[in-house]
Amino acid sequence: MMNLLRTNKYASGLLLIIRVYLGYEWFIHGLEKVRGGAFDATGFLNNIIANPVKGPDGTALYPIYNSFIETIALPNVGIINILIPWGEVLVGLGLLLGLFTTAAVVSGLLMNFLFVFGGTVSTNPAMIILGFIILAAGANAGKLGGDYYLLPWIKGTIFKNNKHSRYSIDEQPAH
């Protein structure tokens, strides 16, 4: 199954649909926050502290995360208010254009998990599942996008003298 996702040209078509859907969701929600100019995560962060996700016994399930929110994120909410909207926009652009697809999906998954740890379910579980499909596909997820051109260029210029490369530029699998 993994080999199919990573190499099959028909799978890359399905991955394109998933990638564009995820990219659209990230981009639109981030753009709303950027253009609205009134995004403020203070209430969300305060709610994480006041109402942490609890287990059946009533104890907080993610005490380290809650501590991070209280001691680092909340005092620096101004930075968080920039990182979240612009992070969503950049993840969306990366996925929509198929540029740096793996980095974009990993960043998106990180944000999804942080939102879930904070108690927000919403569309995050579905986005996590789709994100892991894109992640499992590797470079094939961006093959019908900018990565088709970008990855060989990076391998040919930045890693030109890398003896540990899996393929030489001339031996790359057919696209």
ROSE-4610 file (N, C-alpha, C; in Angstrom, 1 decimal, always signed):
// ROSE-4610
residu = [M/M/M/M/M/M/N/N/N/L/L/L/L/L/L/R/R/R/T/T/T/N/N/N/K/K/K/Y/Y/Y/A/A/A/S/S/S/G/G/G/L/L/L/L/L/L/L/L/L/I/I/I/I/I/I/R/R/R/V/V/V/Y/Y/Y/L/L/L/G/G/G/Y/Y/Y/E/E/E/W/W/W/F/F/F/I/I/I/H/H/H/G/G/G/L/L/L/E/E/E/K/K/K/V/V/V/R/R/R/G/G/G/G/G/G/A/A/A/F/F/F/D/D/D/A/A/A/T/T/T/G/G/G/F/F/F/L/L/L/N/N/N/N/N/N/I/I/I/I/I/I/A/A/A/N/N/N/P/P/P/V/V/V/K/K/K/G/G/G/P/P/P/D/D/D/G/G/G/T/T/T/A/A/A/L/L/L/Y/Y/Y/P/P/P/I/I/I/Y/Y/Y/N/N/N/S/S/S/F/F/F/I/I/I/E/E/E/T/T/T/I/I/I/A/A/A/L/L/L/P/P/P/N/N/N/V/V/V/G/G/G/I/I/I/I/I/I/N/N/N/I/I/I/L/L/L/I/I/I/P/P/P/W/W/W/G/G/G/E/E/E/V/V/V/L/L/L/V/V/V/G/G/G/L/L/L/G/G/G/L/L/L/L/L/L/L/L/L/G/G/G/L/L/L/F/F/F/T/T/T/T/T/T/A/A/A/A/A/A/V/V/V/V/V/V/S/S/S/G/G/G/L/L/L/L/L/L/M/M/M/N/N/N/F/F/F/L/L/L/F/F/F/V/V/V/F/F/F/G/G/G/G/G/G/T/T/T/V/V/V/S/S/S/T/T/T/N/N/N/P/P/P/A/A/A/M/M/M/I/I/I/I/I/I/L/L/L/G/G/G/F/F/F/I/I/I/I/I/I/L/L/L/A/A/A/A/A/A/G/G/G/A/A/A/N/N/N/A/A/A/G/G/G/K/K/K/L/L/L/G/G/G/G/G/G/D/D/D/Y/Y/Y/Y/Y/Y/L/L/L/L/L/L/P/P/P/W/W/W/I/I/I/K/K/K/G/G/G/T/T/T/I/I/I/F/F/F/K/K/K/N/N/N/N/N/N/K/K/K/H/H/H/S/S/S/R/R/R/Y/Y/Y/S/S/S/I/I/I/D/D/D/E/E/E/Q/Q/Q/P/P/P/A/A/A/H/H/H]
num = [1/1/1/2/2/2/3/3/3/4/4/4/5/5/5/6/6/6/7/7/7/8/8/8/9/9/9/10/10/10/11/11/11/12/12/12/13/13/13/14/14/14/15/15/15/16/16/16/17/17/17/18/18/18/19/19/19/20/20/20/21/21/21/22/22/22/23/23/23/24/24/24/25/25/25/26/26/26/27/27/27/28/28/28/29/29/29/30/30/30/31/31/31/32/32/32/33/33/33/34/34/34/35/35/35/36/36/36/37/37/37/38/38/38/39/39/39/40/40/40/41/41/41/42/42/42/43/43/43/44/44/44/45/45/45/46/46/46/47/47/47/48/48/48/49/49/49/50/50/50/51/51/51/52/52/52/53/53/53/54/54/54/55/55/55/56/56/56/57/57/57/58/58/58/59/59/59/60/60/60/61/61/61/62/62/62/63/63/63/64/64/64/65/65/65/66/66/66/67/67/67/68/68/68/69/69/69/70/70/70/71/71/71/72/72/72/73/73/73/74/74/74/75/75/75/76/76/76/77/77/77/78/78/78/79/79/79/80/80/80/81/81/81/82/82/82/83/83/83/84/84/84/85/85/85/86/86/86/87/87/87/88/88/88/89/89/89/90/90/90/91/91/91/92/92/92/93/93/93/94/94/94/95/95/95/96/96/96/97/97/97/98/98/98/99/99/99/100/100/100/101/101/101/102/102/102/103/103/103/104/104/104/105/105/105/106/106/106/107/107/107/108/108/108/109/109/109/110/110/110/111/111/111/112/112/112/113/113/113/114/114/114/115/115/115/116/116/116/117/117/117/118/118/118/119/119/119/120/120/120/121/121/121/122/122/122/123/123/123/124/124/124/125/125/125/126/126/126/127/127/127/128/128/128/129/129/129/130/130/130/131/131/131/132/132/132/133/133/133/134/134/134/135/135/135/136/136/136/137/137/137/138/138/138/139/139/139/140/140/140/141/141/141/142/142/142/143/143/143/144/144/144/145/145/145/146/146/146/147/147/147/148/148/148/149/149/149/150/150/150/151/151/151/152/152/152/153/153/153/154/154/154/155/155/155/156/156/156/157/157/157/158/158/158/159/159/159/160/160/160/161/161/161/162/162/162/163/163/163/164/164/164/165/165/165/166/166/166/167/167/167/168/168/168/169/169/169/170/170/170/171/171/171/172/172/172/173/173/173/174/174/174/175/175/175]
x = [+0.8/+0.0/+0.9/+1.9/+2.8/+3.5/+3.9/+4.6/+3.6/+2.4/+1.4/+1.2/+1.1/+1.0/+2.2/+3.4/+4.6/+5.1/+4.6/+5.1/+4.0/+2.8/+1.8/+1.3/+1.3/+0.9/-0.6/-1.4/-2.8/-3.1/-2.3/-2.3/-2.0/-1.1/-0.7/-1.9/-2.8/-4.0/-4.9/-5.1/-5.9/-5.3/-4.0/-3.3/-3.4/-3.5/-3.7/-5.0/-6.1/-7.4/-7.3/-6.8/-6.7/-5.8/-4.7/-3.8/-4.4/-5.1/-5.8/-6.9/-7.7/-8.7/-8.1/-7.1/-6.5/-5.9/-5.2/-4.6/-5.6/-6.8/-7.8/-8.4/-8.6/-9.1/-8.1/-6.8/-5.8/-5.7/-5.7/-5.5/-6.7/-7.9/-9.1/-9.2/-9.0/-9.1/-8.0/-6.8/-5.7/-5.9/-6.4/-6.6/-7.7/-8.8/-9.8/-9.2/-8.3/-7.7/-6.8/-6.0/-5.1/-5.8/-6.8/-7.5/-8.4/-9.0/-9.9/-9.1/-7.9/-7.0/-7.4/-8.5/-8.9/-8.7/-7.8/-7.6/-6.8/-7.4/-6.7/-6.9/-5.8/-5.9/-5.9/-6.0/-6.0/-7.1/-8.3/-9.5/-9.3/-8.9/-8.7/-7.6/-6.5/-5.4/-5.9/-6.6/-7.2/-8.1/-8.9/-9.9/-9.1/-8.0/-7.2/-6.8/-6.3/-5.9/-7.1/-8.2/-9.4/-10.1/-10.1/-10.8/-9.9/-8.9/-8.0/-8.8/-8.3/-8.9/-8.6/-9.7/-9.6/-9.9/-9.3/-9.5/-10.7/-11.1/-12.2/-12.1/-10.9/-10.7/-10.7/-10.9/-10.9/-9.6/-8.5/-7.2/-6.9/-6.1/-5.7/-4.9/-5.3/-4.6/-3.3/-3.2/-1.9/-1.4/-0.9/-0.4/+0.8/+1.7/+2.9/+2.4/+1.4/+0.9/+0.2/-0.5/-1.2/-0.1/+0.9/+2.0/+2.7/+2.9/+3.4/+2.5/+1.2/+0.3/+0.4/+0.4/+0.3/+1.7/+2.8/+4.1/+4.7/+4.4/+5.1/+4.1/+3.1/+2.2/+1.4/+0.8/-0.1/+0.7/+1.9/+2.7/+3.2/+3.2/+3.7/+2.6/+1.4/+0.2/+0.3/+1.0/+1.2/+1.9/+2.9/+3.6/+2.7/+1.9/+1.0/+0.0/-0.5/-1.5/-0.9/+0.3/+1.0/+1.2/+1.7/+2.1/+1.0/-0.2/-1.3/-1.9/-2.3/-2.9/-1.9/-0.7/+0.3/+0.8/+0.8/+1.1/+0.1/-1.2/-2.3/-2.2/-1.9/-1.8/-0.7/+0.5/+1.6/+1.5/+0.8/+0.5/-0.4/-1.4/-2.4/-1.7/-0.9/-0.2/+0.7/+1.4/+2.3/+1.6/+0.4/-0.4/-1.1/-1.6/-2.3/-1.4/-0.2/+0.8/+1.6/+1.6/+2.4/+3.9/+4.2/+5.6/+5.9/+7.0/+7.5/+6.3/+5.7/+4.5/+4.7/+5.8/+6.0/+6.1/+6.9/+7.0/+5.7/+4.9/+3.6/+2.7/+2.6/+1.7/+2.2/+3.5/+4.0/+3.6/+3.7/+3.4/+1.9/+1.1/-0.4/-0.8/-0.1/-0.4/+0.0/+1.1/+1.5/+0.4/-0.1/-1.1/-2.4/-2.8/-4.0/-3.9/-2.7/-2.6/-2.6/-2.0/-2.0/-3.4/-4.2/-5.6/-6.4/-6.1/-6.8/-6.4/-5.1/-4.7/-5.3/-5.7/-6.4/-7.9/-8.4/-9.8/-10.7/-10.1/-10.9/-10.9/-12.1/-12.2/-12.5/-13.6/-14.0/-13.6/-12.9/-12.5/-11.1/-10.5/-9.1/-8.9/-9.7/-9.4/-9.5/-10.4/-10.4/-9.2/-8.8/-7.6/-6.3/-6.3/-5.2/-5.1/-6.2/-6.2/-5.7/-6.3/-5.9/-4.4/-4.0/-2.6/-1.6/-2.0/-1.1/-1.1/-2.2/-2.2/-1.2/-1.2/-0.3/+1.2/+1.4/+2.7/+3.2/+2.4/+2.8/+3.2/+2.6/+2.9/+4.2/+4.8/+6.1/+6.0/+7.1/+7.2/+6.1/+5.4/+4.4/+3.2/+3.0/+1.9/+2.1/+3.3/+3.6/+4.0/+3.9/+4.3/+3.5/+2.2/+1.4/+1.3/+2.4/+2.5/+4.0/+4.3/+5.6/+6.7/+6.5/+7.6/+8.2/+7.4/+7.8/+9.1/+9.1/+10.2/+11.2/+10.7/+11.5/+12.4/+11.9/+12.8/+14.0/+13.8/+15.0/+16.0/+15.5/+16.4/+17.2/+16.5/+17.2/+18.2/+17.9/+18.8/+20.0/+19.7/+20.8/+21.7/+21.2/+22.0/+22.5/+21.6/+22.0/+22.8/+22.3/+22.8/+23.6/+24.2/+24.9/+26.0/+26.8/+27.9/+27.6/+26.4/+26.0/+26.1/+27.0/+27.2/+26.2/+25.4/+24.4/+23.0/+22.9/+21.6/+21.1/+19.8/+19.2/+19.3/+19.1/+19.2/+20.1/+20.8/+21.5/+20.4/+20.7/+19.7/+19.2/+20.1/+19.8/+19.1/+19.1/+18.5/+17.1/+16.6/+15.4/+14.2/+13.3/+12.2/+11.4/+10.8/+10.0/+8.8/+8.5/+7.4/+6.2]
y = [-1.2/+0.0/+1.3/+1.3/+2.4/+2.7/+1.6/+1.7/+2.3/+1.9/+2.4/+3.9/+4.4/+5.8/+6.6/+6.0/+6.7/+6.7/+5.8/+5.7/+5.7/+5.3/+5.2/+6.5/+6.6/+7.9/+8.2/+7.1/+7.3/+7.8/+7.2/+7.7/+9.1/+9.6/+11.0/+11.9/+11.4/+12.2/+12.3/+11.1/+11.2/+12.0/+12.0/+12.8/+14.3/+14.6/+16.0/+16.5/+15.7/+16.1/+16.3/+15.4/+15.5/+16.7/+16.9/+18.0/+19.3/+19.5/+20.7/+21.0/+20.0/+20.2/+20.7/+20.0/+20.5/+21.9/+22.1/+23.4/+24.5/+24.2/+25.2/+25.5/+24.5/+24.7/+25.5/+25.2/+25.9/+27.4/+27.5/+28.9/+29.8/+29.3/+30.1/+30.6/+29.6/+30.0/+30.9/+30.7/+31.6/+33.0/+33.0/+34.3/+35.1/+34.4/+35.1/+35.8/+35.1/+35.7/+36.8/+36.7/+37.7/+39.0/+38.8/+39.9/+40.6/+39.8/+40.3/+41.2/+40.9/+41.7/+41.7/+41.0/+41.0/+39.6/+38.8/+37.5/+37.7/+37.1/+37.1/+35.8/+35.1/+33.7/+33.8/+34.9/+35.0/+34.3/+34.4/+33.7/+32.2/+31.7/+30.3/+29.8/+30.5/+30.0/+30.1/+31.1/+31.2/+30.0/+29.7/+28.6/+27.2/+27.1/+25.8/+25.7/+26.8/+26.8/+26.6/+27.3/+27.2/+25.8/+25.3/+24.0/+23.0/+22.5/+21.5/+20.3/+19.6/+18.3/+17.3/+16.7/+15.8/+14.4/+13.5/+12.1/+11.7/+10.4/+9.9/+10.1/+10.2/+10.4/+11.9/+12.8/+14.2/+14.9/+14.2/+14.9/+15.3/+16.4/+16.9/+15.8/+15.6/+14.6/+15.1/+16.4/+17.0/+18.1/+17.7/+18.7/+19.5/+18.8/+19.5/+20.5/+20.2/+21.1/+22.3/+22.0/+23.1/+24.0/+23.5/+24.3/+25.1/+24.6/+25.3/+26.5/+26.3/+27.3/+28.4/+28.0/+29.0/+29.8/+29.1/+29.8/+30.4/+29.9/+30.3/+31.0/+30.3/+30.8/+32.0/+32.0/+33.1/+34.3/+34.3/+35.5/+36.1/+35.3/+35.7/+35.6/+35.9/+35.8/+36.7/+37.8/+38.6/+37.9/+37.1/+36.3/+35.2/+34.5/+33.5/+34.0/+35.3/+35.9/+36.2/+36.1/+36.3/+34.9/+34.0/+32.7/+31.8/+31.8/+31.0/+31.4/+32.7/+33.0/+32.9/+33.3/+33.2/+31.8/+31.0/+29.6/+28.9/+29.2/+28.6/+29.0/+30.3/+30.7/+30.0/+29.9/+29.3/+27.8/+27.1/+25.7/+25.5/+26.4/+26.3/+26.5/+27.5/+27.8/+26.6/+26.1/+25.0/+23.8/+23.5/+22.3/+22.6/+23.8/+24.2/+24.1/+24.7/+24.7/+23.5/+22.6/+21.4/+21.8/+22.9/+23.3/+23.0/+22.3/+21.9/+21.2/+20.3/+19.6/+18.9/+18.2/+17.4/+18.4/+19.5/+20.5/+21.1/+21.4/+22.0/+21.1/+19.8/+18.9/+18.6/+18.6/+18.4/+19.6/+20.8/+22.0/+22.0/+21.6/+21.5/+20.5/+19.3/+18.3/+18.8/+19.5/+20.0/+21.0/+21.9/+22.8/+22.0/+21.0/+20.2/+19.6/+19.0/+18.3/+19.3/+20.5/+21.5/+21.9/+22.1/+22.5/+21.4/+20.1/+19.0/+18.9/+19.1/+19.0/+20.1/+21.2/+22.3/+22.1/+21.0/+20.6/+20.9/+21.4/+21.7/+20.5/+20.0/+18.8/+19.3/+19.9/+20.5/+19.6/+20.1/+19.3/+18.8/+19.0/+18.6/+17.1/+16.2/+14.7/+14.3/+14.9/+14.6/+15.1/+16.3/+16.9/+16.2/+15.6/+14.8/+13.5/+12.9/+11.6/+11.9/+13.0/+13.3/+13.8/+14.5/+14.9/+13.8/+12.7/+11.6/+10.8/+10.8/+10.2/+10.9/+12.2/+13.1/+12.8/+12.8/+12.5/+11.2/+10.1/+8.8/+8.7/+9.5/+9.5/+10.1/+10.9/+11.5/+12.4/+12.3/+13.2/+13.0/+11.8/+11.6/+12.5/+13.0/+13.9/+15.3/+15.7/+16.9/+16.8/+15.5/+15.3/+16.0/+16.2/+17.0/+18.4/+19.0/+20.3/+20.9/+21.9/+22.5/+21.6/+20.7/+19.8/+19.0/+18.8/+18.0/+18.7/+20.0/+20.8/+21.2/+21.5/+22.0/+20.9/+19.7/+18.7/+18.3/+18.1/+17.7/+18.9/+20.1/+21.3/+21.4/+21.1/+21.2/+20.1/+18.9/+17.8/+18.0/+18.7/+19.0/+20.2/+21.1/+22.3/+22.3/+22.1/+22.1/+20.9/+19.7/+18.5/+17.8/+18.6/+18.1/+17.1/+17.4/+16.6/+15.6/+15.4/+14.5/+13.0/+12.3/+10.9/+10.0/+10.5/+9.7/+9.8/+10.4/+10.6/+9.2/+9.0/+7.7/+7.5/+8.6/+8.5/+9.6/+9.3/+10.5/+11.2/+12.3/+13.1/+12.3/+11.6/+10.9/+9.6/+9.1/+7.8/+8.0/+9.1/+9.3/+8.5/+8.0/+7.3/+8.2/+7.6/+8.4/+9.1/+10.3/+11.1/+10.8]
z = [+0.0/+0.0/+0.0/+0.8/+0.9/-0.4/-1.1/-2.4/-3.4/-3.4/-4.3/-4.1/-2.8/-2.6/-3.0/-2.9/-3.1/-4.6/-5.4/-6.7/-7.9/-7.6/-8.6/-9.2/-10.5/-11.1/-10.9/-10.8/-10.6/-9.1/-8.2/-6.8/-6.7/-7.5/-7.5/-7.9/-8.7/-9.1/-7.9/-7.2/-6.0/-4.9/-4.8/-3.8/-4.1/-5.4/-5.8/-5.3/-5.4/-4.9/-3.4/-2.7/-1.2/-0.8/-1.5/-1.2/-1.5/-2.6/-2.9/-1.9/-1.6/-0.6/+0.7/+1.2/+2.5/+2.4/+1.2/+1.0/+1.0/+0.3/+0.3/+1.7/+2.5/+3.9/+4.7/+4.6/+5.4/+4.9/+3.6/+3.0/+3.3/+3.1/+3.3/+4.8/+5.7/+7.1/+7.6/+7.1/+7.4/+6.8/+5.6/+4.9/+5.6/+6.1/+6.8/+8.1/+8.7/+9.9/+9.6/+8.5/+8.1/+7.7/+6.8/+6.2/+7.2/+8.2/+9.2/+10.1/+10.4/+11.3/+12.7/+13.1/+14.5/+15.2/+14.5/+15.1/+16.5/+17.5/+18.8/+19.5/+19.7/+20.3/+21.8/+22.4/+23.9/+24.5/+24.0/+24.6/+24.5/+23.3/+23.1/+24.1/+24.2/+25.1/+26.6/+27.0/+28.3/+28.6/+27.6/+27.7/+27.9/+27.2/+27.4/+28.8/+29.4/+30.8/+31.8/+31.5/+32.4/+32.3/+31.1/+30.8/+30.1/+30.7/+30.0/+29.7/+28.6/+28.2/+29.4/+29.8/+31.0/+30.7/+31.4/+31.2/+32.1/+32.1/+32.8/+34.3/+34.8/+36.3/+36.6/+35.7/+35.9/+35.9/+35.7/+35.6/+34.2/+34.0/+32.7/+31.9/+30.7/+29.9/+29.3/+29.1/+28.5/+29.4/+30.6/+31.5/+31.0/+30.2/+29.6/+28.6/+27.8/+26.8/+27.5/+28.6/+29.3/+29.9/+30.4/+31.0/+29.9/+28.8/+27.6/+27.3/+27.2/+26.9/+28.0/+29.2/+30.3/+30.5/+30.3/+30.6/+29.3/+28.1/+26.9/+26.0/+25.6/+24.5/+25.0/+26.2/+26.6/+26.9/+27.5/+27.6/+26.3/+25.3/+24.0/+22.9/+23.4/+22.5/+21.3/+21.3/+20.2/+19.0/+19.4/+18.4/+17.9/+18.8/+18.4/+17.4/+17.7/+16.8/+15.4/+15.2/+13.9/+13.3/+14.1/+13.7/+13.2/+13.9/+13.5/+12.1/+11.9/+10.6/+9.5/+9.7/+8.6/+8.4/+9.4/+9.3/+8.5/+8.8/+8.0/+6.5/+6.3/+4.9/+4.2/+4.8/+4.2/+4.0/+4.9/+4.8/+3.6/+3.6/+2.4/+1.1/+1.0/-0.3/-0.7/+0.3/+0.0/-0.5/+0.1/-0.4/-1.7/-1.8/-3.1/-4.3/-4.1/-5.2/-5.3/-4.3/-4.3/-4.1/-3.5/-3.2/-1.8/-1.6/-0.2/+0.5/-0.3/+0.2/+1.5/+1.7/+3.0/+4.1/+4.0/+5.0/+5.3/+4.3/+4.5/+5.3/+4.9/+5.6/+7.0/+7.3/+8.6/+9.5/+9.0/+9.7/+10.0/+9.0/+9.2/+10.2/+10.2/+11.2/+12.6/+12.7/+14.0/+14.5/+13.7/+14.1/+14.5/+13.7/+14.0/+15.3/+15.6/+16.9/+18.1/+17.9/+18.9/+19.2/+18.2/+18.4/+19.1/+18.7/+19.4/+20.8/+21.1/+22.5/+23.3/+22.7/+23.4/+23.5/+23.0/+23.1/+22.0/+20.9/+19.7/+18.8/+18.6/+17.7/+16.3/+16.0/+14.7/+13.6/+12.6/+11.4/+11.6/+12.7/+12.9/+12.7/+13.3/+13.0/+11.6/+10.8/+9.4/+8.7/+9.0/+8.4/+8.8/+10.0/+10.5/+9.6/+9.4/+8.6/+7.2/+6.6/+5.2/+5.1/+6.2/+6.2/+6.3/+7.1/+7.2/+5.8/+5.1/+3.8/+2.9/+2.9/+2.1/+2.6/+3.9/+4.4/+4.0/+4.1/+3.8/+2.3/+1.4/+0.0/-0.4/+0.5/+0.3/-0.9/-1.8/-2.9/-4.0/-4.0/-4.9/-4.7/-3.5/-3.2/-3.9/-4.2/-4.9/-6.3/-6.8/-8.2/-9.2/-8.9/-9.8/-9.2/-9.0/-8.5/-8.6/-7.9/-8.0/-7.6/-6.7/-6.3/-7.4/-8.5/-9.6/-10.2/-10.2/-10.7/-9.6/-8.4/-7.3/-6.7/-6.5/-5.8/-6.6/-7.9/-8.7/-8.8/-8.8/-8.8/-7.5/-6.4/-5.1/-5.0/-5.5/-5.5/-6.4/-7.5/-8.5/-8.1/-7.3/-7.0/-5.6/-4.6/-3.2/-2.8/-3.2/-2.8/-4.0/-4.8/-6.0/-5.7/-4.6/-4.3/-3.2/-2.9/-1.8/-2.3/-1.7/-2.1/-1.4/-0.5/+0.2/-0.4/-1.5/-2.1/-2.6/-2.5/-2.8/-4.4/-5.1/-6.6/-7.1/-8.2/-8.8/-9.6/-10.1/-10.9/-12.1/-12.8/-14.0/-13.7/-12.5/-12.1/-11.4/-11.3/-10.6/-11.2/-10.4/-11.0/-12.0/-12.9/-13.9/-13.2/-13.7/-13.1/-13.8]
